[in-house]
Amino acid sequence: MRSKFAFLFLGLAIVLSGCSEKNEVTEIIQKDLIHEKALVHTKENQLVKSLETKATVTATLLNEVFPKRFSYDKGISFFVGVITDIPLDISKNIILDGNSPISVKNVGQKDFLYVLMPGVNRWGSYYIVTFPSMKDKSFTLKLEIDPYGPVSLNFQRSTLRR
């Protein structure tokens, strides 16, 4: 008898859930496509000296995540995050395949990219760094952190638009 009630209750719950409207629960479960794309195009590297992490650098290729806003024709743009214990002038210490940046913009906690990008935390400094446009399919972003050394991140231009 108990199993009949359990089966009837389960069947009723399934039927009624199919008739419900979209609500907060189903919206939470849906994929966050921007975050997913950003994860695919994000690279991270650390500088470790004497078994201690001295710096962590993350970079997201914005041209692949937001192709309309960050067009390759206007340049190659990255969302760069740096966590280190020393002050750093990123505009003088970052290069993309030997090219200096054409612009470096500091990103605050209220900026839309700060909220959307993966791996962001309050101890980091975040920037939008734009380099001159290049035709290469792959490129290397290099950040020199004195006195610890360089951090390199390799990126590849997507052949498919998602």
C-alpha positions in Angstrom: 0.0 0.0 0.0 2.8 2.4 0.9 4.5 1.9 -2.5 1.3 2.7 -4.3 1.1 6.1 -2.5 4.8 6.8 -3.2 4.4 5.9 -6.9 1.2 8.0 -7.1 2.9 11.0 -5.4 6.0 10.7 -7.7 3.8 10.5 -10.8 1.8 13.6 -9.7 5.0 15.5 -9.0 6.4 14.7 -12.4 3.1 15.7 -14.2 2.8 19.0 -12.2 6.5 20.0 -12.7 6.1 19.7 -16.4 3.3 22.3 -16.3 5.2 24.9 -14.3 6.5 28.2 -15.7 10.1 29.1 -15.7 11.2 30.3 -12.3 14.3 31.2 -10.4 15.4 27.6 -9.8 15.4 26.8 -13.5 17.2 30.0 -14.4 20.0 29.2 -11.9 20.5 25.8 -13.4 20.8 27.1 -17.0 24.4 27.4 -18.3 26.2 30.7 -18.0 27.5 30.9 -21.6 29.7 34.0 -21.1 31.4 32.5 -18.1 31.8 29.2 -20.0 33.4 30.9 -23.0 35.7 32.9 -20.8 36.9 29.8 -19.0 37.8 28.2 -22.4 39.9 31.3 -23.4 41.5 31.9 -20.0 45.1 30.9 -19.1 46.8 31.0 -15.8 50.5 30.7 -14.7 52.3 31.2 -11.4 55.8 32.3 -10.5 57.2 30.0 -7.7 60.5 30.7 -5.9 61.7 28.6 -3.0 58.4 26.6 -2.9 56.5 29.9 -2.4 54.1 31.4 -5.0 55.3 34.9 -5.7 52.8 35.9 -8.4 49.8 34.5 -10.2 48.8 35.9 -13.6 45.6 35.1 -15.4 44.6 36.4 -18.8 41.4 35.9 -20.9 41.4 36.6 -24.6 38.4 39.0 -24.9 38.3 38.8 -28.7 37.0 35.3 -28.4 34.6 35.9 -25.6 33.1 39.2 -26.9 33.8 39.2 -30.6 31.5 42.1 -31.4 32.8 44.4 -28.7 36.5 43.4 -29.0 37.1 42.9 -32.7 40.4 41.6 -34.0 40.5 44.5 -36.4 40.7 46.9 -33.5 43.5 44.9 -31.8 44.0 41.9 -29.5 42.5 42.5 -26.1 43.0 40.6 -22.8 41.5 40.8 -19.4 44.7 40.4 -17.3 44.7 39.7 -13.5 47.9 39.9 -11.4 48.2 38.8 -7.8 51.6 39.7 -6.3 53.2 41.2 -3.2 55.1 43.9 -5.1 53.8 47.0 -6.9 53.8 46.5 -10.7 53.4 48.9 -13.6 51.8 46.5 -16.0 52.0 48.9 -19.0 55.8 48.7 -19.0 56.2 45.1 -18.2 53.8 43.3 -20.6 54.3 42.4 -24.2 52.6 40.2 -26.8 55.0 38.6 -29.2 57.4 41.6 -28.8 54.7 44.3 -29.2 54.0 46.8 -26.4 50.3 47.5 -25.5 48.5 50.3 -27.2 46.2 50.8 -24.2 46.0 49.6 -20.6 42.8 50.3 -18.6 42.4 49.5 -14.9 39.3 47.5 -14.1 37.4 48.1 -10.9 35.1 45.9 -8.9 32.0 47.5 -10.3 33.1 47.0 -14.0 31.0 44.4 -15.9 34.1 42.4 -16.8 35.2 42.1 -13.2 31.9 40.4 -12.4 31.8 38.1 -15.5 35.4 36.8 -15.7 36.4 33.6 -14.0 39.0 33.4 -11.2 38.6 37.1 -10.0 39.4 37.8 -6.4 39.8 40.9 -4.2 43.6 40.5 -3.9 44.2 40.9 -7.6 44.8 43.9 -9.8 42.8 43.7 -13.1 43.3 45.4 -16.4 42.0 45.4 -20.0 45.2 45.4 -22.1 45.0 45.9 -25.9 47.7 45.2 -28.4 48.0 46.0 -32.1 46.2 43.6 -34.4 48.2 40.7 -35.7 47.4 38.0 -38.3 49.0 35.2 -36.4 46.9 32.3 -35.3 48.7 31.9 -32.0 50.6 34.3 -29.8 52.4 34.5 -26.4 51.6 37.1 -23.7 54.6 37.7 -21.5 54.6 39.7 -18.2 57.9 40.5 -16.5 57.6 40.7 -12.7 60.9 42.0 -11.2 62.7 40.5 -9.3 60.9 37.2 -9.7 61.1 36.7 -13.5 58.7 36.4 -16.5 55.3 34.7 -16.8 54.3 33.5 -20.3 50.8 32.5 -21.4 50.1 31.0 -24.8 46.9 31.7 -26.7 45.4 30.5 -29.9 42.8 32.2 -32.1 39.7 30.2 -32.5 38.8 28.8 -35.9 35.1 28.5 -34.9 32.9 31.2 -33.5 30.6 29.9 -30.7 
